[in-house]
Amino acid sequence: MNSVNPIDLFNFAVWGIIFLVVIAKLFRSIRIVSTRTALIVERLGKYHATLGPGFHVLLPFLDKVTAMQDLREETIDVPPQDCFSKDEVQVEVDGVIYMSVADPVKATYGVTDYRFAAMQLAQTTTRSIIGTLELDKTFEERDMISQAVVDTLNTAGESWGVHVHRYEIKNIKPPHTVQNAMEKQVNAERERRAILARAEGDKQSRINTSEGTMRELINLSEGERQRLINEAEGRAAEILALATATANSIEKIGSAVVQPGGRQAIKLNMSEKFIDNLAHLADVKTSVIFPADLTNLNRLLDSLDLEIAEDKS
């Protein structure tokens, strides 16, 4: 029975290993790149090409994929850090960076770790900006701080091959003592606004009440004035009617006097009224002075008749 030569066995093993290595290199030289992904290829240690989406075949033992860059937008959390405002108040600030790789070559060779570099630059920029603002302004100027950080990162990102889309501040936390003071200030401001609102409401209520009272008095005075006018007009109309009636009556009496038997009728009428008035005098308790002799009624009537005739002539 022939024995196996150790040398041949060793050679067979070596060639088998070499064959397996070559097969492995051939398989690894075949690359399928997905969308929004870039592969950086070096040939003999020097940058050779950037592989985009699709099917690619590399040269075994010569080409090597040294980096794979994801071109999609990604978020990077900026950890909390202590900052001092202009009025020497310590606040804790954190944020989020939204960025993407714009140039895979620069992102690979321009900086060791662009994510860490962007995070550090965002922190230092945030600290420097907050140091120029007072505490109250830091809450109001979030957009300004974010825009300043974005501008700074994009300036540095030109050499890093990255583009920063936006930077958002998540939290600005002052110390608990400052938070309590701010809460008291806010409550005081709210109370002040409530007091002003109540005062304005009471003022408006008083104004409305006074305007209503004024309008009521005006309406009452207008009504009283109109009532007096109406009464005056009524009295004037009454006086005018009485005067007109008296004038008509006198005119008719004058016309009746000149008629035949008119004087006798007037004397008779006057005699009747005179006698009626004398009858009523019995009820009067005071003294009455008559300017004529009541025992001679005919002479009195004749004198009245004579006066009427003289007035007529």
C-alpha positions in Angstrom: 0.0 0.0 0.0 1.4 3.4 -1.1 1.7 6.1 1.6 0.7 9.8 0.9 3.6 12.1 0.4 3.5 14.9 3.1 4.9 17.3 0.7 2.2 16.7 -1.8 -0.4 17.0 0.9 1.1 20.3 2.0 1.2 21.7 -1.5 -2.4 20.6 -2.1 -3.5 22.4 1.1 -1.6 25.6 0.1 -3.2 25.6 -3.4 -6.6 24.9 -1.9 -6.2 27.9 0.4 -5.0 30.1 -2.4 -8.0 29.0 -4.5 -10.4 29.8 -1.7 -8.9 33.2 -1.2 -9.1 34.0 -4.9 -12.7 32.9 -5.0 -13.5 35.0 -1.9 -11.8 38.0 -3.5 -13.7 37.5 -6.7 -17.0 37.4 -4.8 -16.0 40.5 -2.7 -15.1 42.4 -5.9 -18.8 42.2 -6.9 -20.7 45.1 -5.3 -24.3 46.0 -5.5 -24.9 49.5 -4.2 -28.4 50.6 -3.0 -30.0 53.9 -3.6 -28.8 56.9 -1.6 -25.6 55.1 -0.8 -22.0 55.7 -2.0 -18.9 53.5 -1.7 -15.4 54.9 -1.7 -13.0 52.7 -3.6 -9.2 52.9 -3.3 -6.8 51.3 -5.7 -3.4 50.4 -4.1 -4.1 52.7 -1.2 -5.1 55.7 -3.3 -8.6 57.1 -3.9 -9.9 55.7 -7.2 -13.7 56.1 -7.6 -17.0 56.6 -5.9 -19.5 53.9 -6.6 -23.2 55.0 -6.9 -26.3 52.9 -6.9 -26.2 49.8 -9.1 -24.0 46.8 -10.0 -20.2 47.2 -9.9 -17.2 44.8 -10.3 -13.8 45.6 -8.7 -10.4 44.4 -9.5 -9.4 41.7 -6.9 -6.4 42.5 -4.8 -6.1 46.0 -6.3 -9.4 47.7 -5.4 -10.7 48.1 -1.9 -13.8 49.7 -0.5 -12.6 51.8 2.4 -15.8 53.6 3.3 -19.6 53.5 2.8 -21.5 56.8 3.1 -25.2 57.1 3.7 -26.5 60.1 1.7 -29.9 60.2 3.4 -30.7 63.0 5.9 -29.9 61.9 9.5 -30.4 63.3 13.0 -27.6 63.8 15.5 -28.5 64.4 19.1 -26.4 67.2 20.7 -26.1 66.2 24.4 -27.0 68.7 27.2 -24.3 71.2 28.1 -24.0 74.0 30.6 -23.9 77.5 29.2 -23.8 80.9 30.9 -25.9 83.8 29.7 -24.9 87.4 29.6 -26.3 88.0 33.1 -24.3 85.1 34.5 -27.1 82.6 34.8 -26.2 78.9 34.1 -28.6 77.1 31.8 -28.6 73.6 30.3 -29.0 73.4 26.6 -29.4 70.5 24.2 -30.5 70.2 20.6 -30.8 68.1 17.4 -28.8 68.5 14.1 -30.4 67.5 10.8 -27.8 66.9 8.2 -26.8 64.8 5.2 -23.6 63.9 3.3 -23.3 66.1 0.2 -19.8 65.0 -1.0 -18.9 61.4 0.0 -15.2 61.9 -0.8 -14.8 64.9 1.5 -16.9 63.2 4.2 -14.4 60.3 4.1 -11.1 62.2 3.8 -11.9 65.7 5.0 -12.6 64.8 8.6 -12.2 61.7 10.8 -15.8 61.7 12.1 -18.0 64.4 10.7 -20.8 63.5 13.1 -18.7 64.1 16.2 -17.2 67.2 14.6 -20.6 68.7 13.9 -21.8 67.9 17.4 -18.8 69.6 19.0 -19.0 72.6 16.7 -22.7 73.0 17.5 -22.1 72.9 21.2 -19.3 75.5 21.1 -21.4 77.8 18.8 -24.4 77.5 21.1 -22.3 78.4 24.1 -20.8 81.5 22.5 -24.2 82.8 21.3 -26.0 82.3 24.6 -23.1 84.1 26.3 -24.1 87.2 24.4 -27.8 87.0 25.4 -29.6 87.7 28.7 -31.6 84.8 30.2 -35.0 86.2 29.1 -33.7 86.6 25.5 -32.5 83.1 25.3 -36.1 81.8 25.3 -37.2 84.4 22.8 -34.2 84.0 20.4 -34.3 80.3 19.7 -34.7 80.8 15.9 -31.7 83.2 15.9 -29.5 80.7 17.8 -30.5 77.9 15.6 -29.8 79.8 12.4 -26.4 80.9 13.7 -25.5 77.3 14.5 -26.6 76.2 11.0 -24.6 78.9 9.3 -21.5 78.0 11.3 -21.9 74.3 10.6 -22.4 74.8 6.8 -19.3 77.0 6.6 -17.3 74.2 8.2 -19.3 71.5 6.3 -17.9 72.7 2.9 -14.6 71.0 3.7 -16.3 68.1 5.5 -18.6 67.3 2.6 -21.8 67.6 4.7 -24.8 69.9 4.5 -26.7 71.0 7.7 -30.4 71.5 7.0 -31.5 72.8 10.4 -30.6 72.8 14.0 -33.3 72.7 16.7 -32.9 73.5 20.4 -34.8 71.0 22.4 -34.5 72.4 25.9 -33.2 75.4 27.7 -33.3 74.6 31.4 -32.3 77.2 34.0 -31.6 76.3 37.6 -34.6 75.4 39.9 -34.2 78.7 41.8 -34.4 80.7 38.6 -37.3 78.6 37.4 -39.2 79.4 40.6 -38.5 83.1 40.2 -39.6 83.0 36.6 -42.8 81.2 37.5 -43.5 83.8 40.2 -42.8 86.6 37.7 -45.2 85.0 35.2 -47.9 84.6 37.8 -47.5 88.2 38.9 -47.8 89.3 35.3 -50.9 87.2 34.8 -52.4 88.7 38.0 -51.5 92.2 36.8 -53.3 91.6 33.5 -56.3 90.2 35.3 -56.5 93.3 37.6 -56.2 95.5 34.5 -58.9 93.6 32.8 -61.2 93.9 35.8 -60.5 97.6 36.1 -61.2 98.1 32.4 -64.4 96.2 32.7 -65.5 98.2 35.8 -64.6 101.4 34.0 -66.5 100.5 30.9 -69.5 99.4 33.1 -69.5 102.8 34.9 -69.2 104.6 31.5 -72.2 102.6 30.2 -74.2 103.3 33.3 -73.5 107.0 33.2 -74.3 107.2 29.5 -77.5 105.3 30.1 -78.4 107.7 33.0 -77.5 110.7 30.9 -79.7 109.5 28.0 -82.5 108.8 30.4 -82.3 112.3 31.9 -82.2 113.8 28.4 -85.3 111.8 27.4 -87.1 112.9 30.5 -86.2 116.5 30.0 -87.2 116.3 26.3 -90.5 114.7 27.4 -91.1 117.4 30.1 -90.3 120.2 27.6 -92.6 118.7 25.1 -95.3 118.4 27.8 -94.9 122.0 28.7 -95.0 123.0 25.1 -98.2 121.0 24.6 -99.8 122.5 27.7 -98.8 126.0 26.7 -100.2 125.5 23.2 -103.3 124.0 24.7 -103.8 127.0 27.0 -103.1 129.4 24.1 -105.6 127.6 22.0 -108.1 127.7 24.9 -107.6 131.4 25.4 -107.8 132.1 21.7 -111.1 130.0 21.6 -112.5 131.9 24.6 -111.5 135.3 23.1 -113.0 134.3 19.8 -116.2 133.1 21.4 -116.4 136.3 23.6 -115.8 138.5 20.6 -118.5 136.6 18.7 -120.8 136.9 21.7 -120.2 140.6 22.1 -120.7 141.1 18.4 -124.0 139.2 18.5 -125.1 141.1 21.5 -124.3 144.4 19.8 -126.3 143.3 16.8 -129.2 142.3 19.0 -129.2 145.7 20.8 -129.8 147.6 17.7 -132.7 145.4 16.7 -136.2 146.4 17.8 -136.8 145.3 21.4 -133.2 144.5 21.9 -132.6 147.0 24.7 -135.6 145.7 26.6 -134.3 142.1 26.2 -130.9 143.1 27.5 -132.4 144.9 30.5 -134.4 141.9 31.3 -131.4 139.6 31.1 -129.3 141.8 33.2 -132.1 142.2 35.8 -132.4 138.4 36.1 -128.6 137.9 36.5 -128.5 140.8 39.0 -131.3 139.3 41.1 -129.6 135.9 41.0 -126.3 137.3 42.2 -128.2 139.1 45.0 -129.7 135.8 46.1 -126.2 134.2 46.4 -124.9 137.1 48.5 -126.9 135.7 51.5 -124.4 132.9 51.8 -121.4 135.2 51.8 -120.2 135.9 55.4 -118.0 138.9 54.5 -119.1 142.5 54.0 -119.8 143.6 50.4 -119.9 147.2 49.2 -122.2 148.0 46.3 -121.5 151.1 44.3 -125.2 151.8 43.6 -128.6 152.1 45.3 -130.1 148.6 45.1 -133.5 149.9 45.9 -133.8 151.7 42.6 -133.0 148.9 40.1 -134.7 150.6 37.2 -132.5 153.8 37.5 -129.4 151.6 37.6 -130.4 149.7 34.4 -131.3 153.0 32.7 -127.9 154.4 33.5 -126.3 151.2 32.1 -128.4 151.6 29.0 -127.4 155.2 28.7 -123.7 154.2 28.9 -124.2 151.6 26.2 -125.8 154.1 23.9 -123.0 156.7 24.5 -120.4 154.0 23.7 -122.3 153.1 20.5 -122.4 156.7 19.4 
